[in-house]
């Protein structure tokens, strides 16, 4: 009996000794030991876990400092002028922090790709697909979808029906991006129920609900994928919607791969959808797996739907709630739009300074993803204001702190489209501080979607309903 009791005591004592040595190392001999920050954060991940998991993502308010060690291995820097050093261009190689990559539950997608060169390779397959020229060619389809949305607004007005604009805008973005990327539209704009719910929005929200949990327990997403669909839907209904969508995309990816194999990799007329771009003759066979295509397809669809819809919703809220902003925007639009049914090219609309200010303010105040997205300089140390950040250290900066910086954007909570023209007149380029899509070589591919969705909609709405 004595030996039976002695064994667990010895194991517990050994674990305590090991844990103590690890904490002591992190506090006193670790390469980040000299950096400022809470000792609990430096010694254990439990501090970050408490604020981001137990208290649902409020760690952002605990790390609002110029430079702080926010975990045993990560630094956070609150300096908008340093953002481009963290999210650097191709001349400075940056790897994605694995801890954040796994949080999206799509390890084979661009967002889940760790290494710089591997990411660069994968991005090259779809760069042309999301070029400005390619997206601009979609303008007629967008106008068609916008007309449907306007009809929905007219019907709601006639029937005194209350609409949920965020979901209506999501119906627009989902129908356009599914048409463009996959050749089929979900028909959200034709479905009256999509004003009350949208499975794509639910799926993205479900993923974001699990984001911090996945960072600490990445195996959970694998369990969810392997579990029976009925169980997943019971445990996490929003995530079940995501898996249902991924299953449909997997079927389409399988069809594309079979088509390629049957045609011996010859380019065919149908090669104009995202899976065709991801399985082209120049793509290595190792990149043409079903898991890879499914993950990439799901992330593109989710990001292109919810974030774009939110940017439109935030912008339209401010335009509609501020009569002066709406009046100025309408007056400017009328300089190139003769009638409410007139249409202008993207090139013409880009030249309008007040419209540009409205778009930029909408992007700034909708933020994009405010969660930290750590980057790592794998080989070179990074200097910062007297500090030398060791190579291999994850560094992050929430884009919220950039967009709400009072030195860049006085009265930052105010929707002020004219601040952009004032800055340009003074020789200041504020555009570099719009980081809704991050920056550098890993900048979001879909950034042009916001402009091409928002611009046709905004002038159609204002011109038609003023």
C-alpha positions in Angstrom: 0.0 0.0 0.0 2.8 2.4 0.9 4.5 1.8 -2.5 1.1 2.3 -4.2 0.7 5.7 -2.6 4.4 6.7 -3.1 4.3 6.4 -6.9 1.7 9.1 -7.6 3.4 11.4 -5.1 6.7 11.0 -6.8 5.1 11.6 -10.3 3.4 14.7 -8.9 6.6 16.0 -7.4 8.5 15.4 -10.6 5.9 17.3 -12.6 6.0 20.1 -10.2 9.8 20.3 -10.5 9.6 20.3 -14.3 6.9 23.0 -14.3 8.9 25.1 -11.9 12.0 24.9 -14.1 10.0 25.8 -17.2 8.5 28.9 -15.5 11.8 30.0 -14.0 13.4 29.7 -17.5 10.6 31.7 -19.1 10.9 34.4 -16.4 14.7 34.8 -16.2 16.7 33.1 -18.9 14.3 33.1 -21.9 15.3 35.3 -24.9 12.2 37.4 -24.1 12.8 37.7 -20.4 13.9 41.4 -20.5 10.7 42.5 -22.3 8.0 44.3 -20.3 4.7 42.6 -19.4 2.9 40.7 -16.7 4.9 38.0 -15.0 2.0 35.7 -15.2 1.8 36.2 -19.0 5.5 35.6 -19.3 5.5 32.5 -17.1 2.4 30.7 -18.3 -0.2 30.6 -21.2 -2.9 30.5 -18.6 -3.0 34.3 -18.4 -3.8 34.6 -22.1 -6.2 31.6 -21.9 -8.1 33.3 -19.1 -8.8 36.5 -21.0 -9.3 35.0 -24.5 -11.1 31.8 -23.7 -12.7 32.2 -20.3 -13.6 35.9 -20.8 -14.3 35.6 -24.5 -11.6 37.5 -26.3 -11.0 40.5 -24.1 -7.2 40.1 -23.9 -7.0 42.9 -26.4 -7.7 45.4 -23.7 -5.0 43.9 -21.4 -2.2 44.3 -24.0 -2.8 47.9 -25.1 0.8 49.0 -24.5 3.6 50.1 -26.7 5.5 46.8 -26.4 4.5 43.9 -24.2 5.2 40.2 -23.8 1.8 38.7 -23.9 2.7 35.0 -23.5 5.8 33.0 -22.9 6.7 33.2 -26.6 4.9 36.2 -28.2 5.2 40.0 -28.2 2.5 42.5 -29.1 3.5 46.0 -30.3 1.0 48.9 -30.4 2.6 51.2 -33.0 0.9 51.8 -36.4 4.2 52.8 -38.0 5.6 49.3 -37.1 2.7 47.4 -38.5 4.3 47.1 -42.0 7.5 45.7 -40.4 5.5 42.9 -38.8 3.4 42.3 -41.9 6.3 42.9 -44.3 6.5 42.6 -48.0 8.3 39.8 -50.0 11.7 41.3 -49.4 11.4 40.4 -45.7 10.3 36.9 -45.2 7.6 36.3 -42.6 6.2 33.0 -41.5 2.7 32.7 -40.0 2.6 31.7 -36.4 1.4 28.1 -36.2 -0.7 28.9 -33.1 -2.9 31.3 -35.1 -2.8 29.3 -38.4 -4.5 26.3 -36.8 -7.2 28.5 -35.3 -9.0 28.8 -38.7 -9.5 25.0 -38.8 -8.3 25.0 -42.4 -4.6 23.9 -42.3 -4.3 23.4 -46.1 -5.6 26.9 -47.1 -3.5 30.0 -47.7 -4.4 31.3 -44.2 -3.2 28.0 -42.7 0.1 28.0 -44.7 3.1 28.6 -42.4 6.3 29.0 -44.5 6.9 32.1 -46.6 7.9 30.3 -49.7 5.1 27.8 -49.5 2.6 30.6 -49.1 4.1 32.5 -52.0 3.7 29.4 -54.2 0.1 28.8 -53.2 -0.8 32.5 -53.6 0.7 32.5 -57.2 -2.0 30.0 -58.3 -4.9 32.4 -57.6 -3.3 35.9 -58.0 -4.7 36.4 -61.5 -8.1 35.1 -60.5 -8.4 37.9 -58.0 -6.6 40.6 -60.0 -8.3 44.0 -60.5 -9.0 43.2 -64.1 -10.6 39.9 -63.4 -12.8 41.2 -60.7 -13.8 44.2 -62.7 -15.0 41.9 -65.5 -17.6 40.7 -63.0 -19.3 44.1 -62.8 -22.4 43.2 -64.9 -23.0 40.2 -62.5 -22.7 42.5 -59.5 -25.2 45.0 -61.0 -27.6 42.1 -61.6 -27.4 41.0 -58.0 -27.6 44.6 -56.7 -30.8 45.0 -58.7 -32.3 42.0 -56.9 -31.2 43.5 -53.5 -32.8 46.8 -54.4 -36.0 45.0 -55.3 -35.9 43.3 -51.9 -35.7 46.8 -50.3 -38.6 48.1 -52.4 -40.7 45.1 -51.4 -39.9 45.6 -47.7 -40.7 49.3 -47.9 -44.0 48.6 -49.6 -44.9 46.0 -47.0 -43.4 47.9 -44.0 -41.1 44.9 -43.3 -38.1 45.3 -41.1 -34.8 44.0 -42.7 -31.6 42.9 -41.2 -29.2 44.8 -43.4 -26.1 42.8 -42.4 -27.8 39.6 -43.7 -29.2 41.3 -46.8 -25.7 42.4 -47.7 -24.4 38.9 -46.9 -26.9 37.5 -49.4 -25.5 39.9 -52.0 -21.9 39.0 -51.4 -22.6 35.3 -51.1 -24.5 35.1 -54.4 -21.8 37.0 -56.2 -18.8 35.2 -54.8 -20.3 31.7 -55.3 -21.1 32.7 -58.9 -17.6 33.9 -59.6 -15.6 31.3 -57.7 -17.7 28.2 -58.2 -20.1 28.8 -61.1 -23.2 28.4 -59.0 -25.2 30.8 -56.9 -26.8 29.9 -53.6 -29.8 32.1 -54.4 -29.8 33.9 -51.1 -31.2 37.0 -52.8 -34.1 34.9 -54.0 -34.8 33.5 -50.6 -36.9 35.6 -48.3 -35.6 33.7 -45.3 -32.0 34.9 -45.9 -33.1 38.2 -44.3 -33.5 36.2 -41.0 -30.6 33.8 -41.3 -27.7 33.0 -43.6 -25.8 29.7 -43.2 -22.6 31.2 -44.5 -22.7 34.0 -41.9 -23.6 31.5 -39.3 -20.6 29.3 -40.3 -18.1 32.1 -40.2 -19.5 33.3 -36.8 -19.3 29.7 -35.6 -15.6 29.5 -36.7 -14.9 32.8 -35.0 -16.6 31.6 -31.8 -14.1 28.7 -31.8 -11.1 30.8 -32.9 -9.5 31.3 -29.5 -10.4 27.8 -28.3 -8.8 26.3 -31.4 -5.6 28.2 -30.7 -5.2 26.3 -27.4 -6.9 23.1 -28.4 -6.2 22.6 -32.2 -7.3 18.9 -32.0 -10.9 19.9 -31.4 -11.5 21.0 -35.0 -10.1 17.6 -36.2 -12.5 15.8 -33.8 -15.4 17.9 -35.1 -14.5 17.0 -38.7 -14.4 13.3 -37.9 -17.6 13.3 -35.7 -21.0 12.2 -37.1 -22.8 15.3 -38.6 -25.8 14.9 -36.3 -23.5 15.1 -33.3 -21.7 18.2 -34.6 -25.0 19.9 -35.3 -26.1 19.2 -31.8 -22.9 20.4 -30.2 -22.2 23.4 -32.4 -24.9 24.2 -34.9 -22.9 27.0 -36.5 -19.9 24.8 -37.1 -22.2 22.2 -38.7 -23.2 24.7 -41.3 -19.5 25.2 -42.1 -18.9 21.5 -42.5 -22.0 21.1 -44.7 -20.6 23.8 -47.0 -17.2 22.3 -47.0 -18.8 18.9 -48.0 -20.4 20.6 -51.0 -17.1 22.2 -52.0 -15.3 18.9 -51.6 -17.7 17.3 -54.1 -17.1 20.1 -56.6 -13.3 19.9 -56.1 -13.5 16.1 -56.7 -15.4 16.7 -59.9 -12.7 19.3 -61.1 -9.9 16.8 -60.3 -11.7 14.1 -62.3 -12.3 16.4 -65.2 -8.6 17.3 -65.2 -7.5 13.7 -65.2 -9.9 12.8 -68.0 -8.7 15.7 -70.1 -5.0 15.0 -69.3 -4.5 18.5 -67.9 -5.4 20.2 -71.1 -6.8 23.7 -70.7 -10.5 23.7 -71.4 -13.2 26.3 -71.9 -14.6 25.7 -68.4 -11.3 26.8 -66.7 -12.6 29.9 -65.1 -13.5 29.0 -61.6 -11.4 28.8 -58.5 -10.9 25.1 -58.5 -9.8 25.2 -62.1 -7.1 27.8 -61.0 -6.1 25.6 -58.1 -5.7 22.5 -60.3 -4.1 24.0 -63.4 -1.2 22.3 -65.3 1.4 24.5 -63.5 0.2 23.4 -60.0 2.3 20.6 -58.5 0.4 17.4 -57.8 1.1 17.7 -54.1 -1.1 20.8 -54.1 -4.1 19.1 -55.8 -5.4 17.1 -52.9 -9.1 17.2 -51.9 -8.2 18.4 -48.4 -6.3 21.3 -49.9 -9.0 22.3 -52.3 -11.8 22.0 -49.7 -10.0 24.2 -47.2 -9.1 26.9 -49.7 -12.6 26.9 -51.2 -14.2 27.2 -47.8 -12.0 30.0 -46.5 -12.4 32.1 -49.7 -16.1 31.7 -49.5 -16.4 32.6 -45.9 -14.1 35.5 -46.0 -15.6 36.9 -49.1 -19.1 36.8 -47.7 -19.1 37.9 -44.1 -16.3 40.5 -43.9 -17.4 42.2 -47.1 -21.0 42.3 -46.0 -19.9 43.8 -42.6 -17.9 46.5 -44.4 -20.9 47.5 -46.5 -23.2 47.4 -43.4 -21.0 49.7 -41.4 -20.6 52.1 -44.2 -24.3 52.2 -45.0 -25.2 52.7 -41.4 -23.1 55.9 -41.2 -24.3 57.2 -44.6 -27.9 56.7 -43.8 -27.7 58.0 -40.2 -25.8 61.1 -41.1 -27.8 63.3 -43.5 -24.8 65.6 -44.2 -22.6 62.7 -45.3 -25.4 61.3 -47.5 -26.1 64.6 -49.1 -22.4 65.2 -49.9 -21.9 61.8 -51.3 -25.1 62.0 -53.5 -24.0 65.4 -54.9 -20.6 63.9 -55.9 -22.2 60.8 -57.4 -24.5 62.9 -59.6 -21.5 64.5 -61.3 -21.0 61.2 -63.2 -24.5 59.6 -62.9 -27.1 61.5 -65.0 -30.1 59.4 -63.8 -30.8 57.0 -61.0 -30.4 54.1 -63.4 -27.1 55.3 -64.8 -24.0 53.1 -64.3 -20.4 54.2 -64.0 -17.2 52.2 -64.4 -15.0 51.4 -61.4 -12.3 53.6 -62.9 -14.6 56.6 -62.9 -15.8 56.0 -59.4 -12.3 55.6 -58.0 -11.6 59.2 -59.0 -14.3 60.6 -56.6 -12.6 61.8 -53.4 -15.6 61.9 -51.2 -16.7 58.4 -52.2 -13.2 57.2 -51.6 -13.3 58.7 -48.1 -16.7 57.0 -47.4 -15.2 53.6 -48.5 -12.1 54.1 -46.5 -14.0 55.2 -43.3 -16.2 52.1 -43.7 -13.2 49.8 -44.0 -11.5 51.6 -41.0 -14.5 51.3 -38.7 -15.5 47.7 -39.7 -11.8 46.7 -39.0 -11.8 43.3 -40.6 -10.4 40.7 -38.2 -9.3 42.3 -34.9 -7.7 39.2 -33.5 -4.0 39.0 -33.4 -2.3 37.3 -36.4 1.2 36.7 -35.3 4.1 36.8 -37.8 7.6 35.4 -37.4 10.9 36.5 -38.8 12.5 33.1 -39.0 16.1 34.1 -39.5 16.7 37.8 -38.9 16.4 39.7 -35.6 14.1 42.7 -35.7 15.1 46.0 -34.0 12.4 48.2 -32.4 13.1 51.4 -30.5 16.2 50.1 -28.7 14.8 46.5 -28.4 16.2 43.6 -30.4 13.4 41.1 -31.0 15.0 37.6 -31.5 14.4 35.7 -34.7 11.7 33.1 -34.3 9.6 35.3 -32.0 5.9 35.7 -32.9 5.0 39.4 -33.1 1.5 40.7 -33.5 -0.5 43.9 -33.6 -4.2 44.1 -33.6 -5.5 46.2 -36.5 -8.0 47.8 -34.2 -5.2 49.8 -32.5 -4.1 51.0 -36.0 -7.5 52.1 -37.1 -8.3 53.8 -33.8 -5.0 55.6 -33.3 -5.8 59.2 -32.4 -2.6 60.6 -33.8 -3.5 59.3 -37.2 -7.3 59.6 -37.0 -8.4 62.4 -34.6 -11.7 61.6 -33.0 -11.3 58.0 -34.3 -14.9 56.9 -33.5 -16.3 59.6 -35.9 -17.2 58.6 -39.4 -15.4 61.4 -41.3 -15.0 60.9 -45.0 -13.3 64.2 -45.4 -10.3 63.3 -43.2 -8.8 61.5 -46.2 -8.9 64.6 -48.5 -7.5 66.8 -45.7 -4.7 64.3 -45.1 -3.9 64.1 -48.9 -3.8 67.9 -49.1 -1.2 67.9 -46.3 0.8 65.3 -48.1 -0.1 62.5 -45.7 -1.0 59.1 -47.1 -3.5 57.6 -44.7 -4.2 54.7 -47.0 -1.2 52.8 -45.6 -2.9 52.6 -42.3 -6.0 50.8 -43.6 -5.0 47.3 -42.4 -8.4 45.6 -42.6 -6.8 43.1 -45.0 -3.4 43.1 -43.1 -0.3 44.1 -45.2 2.6 42.7 -47.0 3.1 39.4 -48.8 0.2 37.8 -46.9 -2.3 40.6 -47.5 -5.8 39.3 -48.1 -6.5 38.4 -51.7 -10.1 39.6 -51.5 -9.4 43.2 -50.7 -10.7 44.3 -54.1 -14.0 42.6 -53.5 -14.9 45.2 -50.9 -14.5 48.1 -53.4 -16.3 46.4 -56.3 -19.2 45.3 -54.1 -19.5 48.5 -52.2 -19.1 51.1 -54.9 -21.9 49.8 -57.3 -24.2 49.3 -54.3 -23.7 52.7 -52.7 -24.4 54.7 -55.8 -27.3 52.5 -56.8 -28.9 52.9 -53.4 -28.4 56.6 -53.1 -29.3 57.5 -56.7 -32.4 55.3 -56.6 -33.8 56.2 -53.2 -32.8 59.8 -52.6 
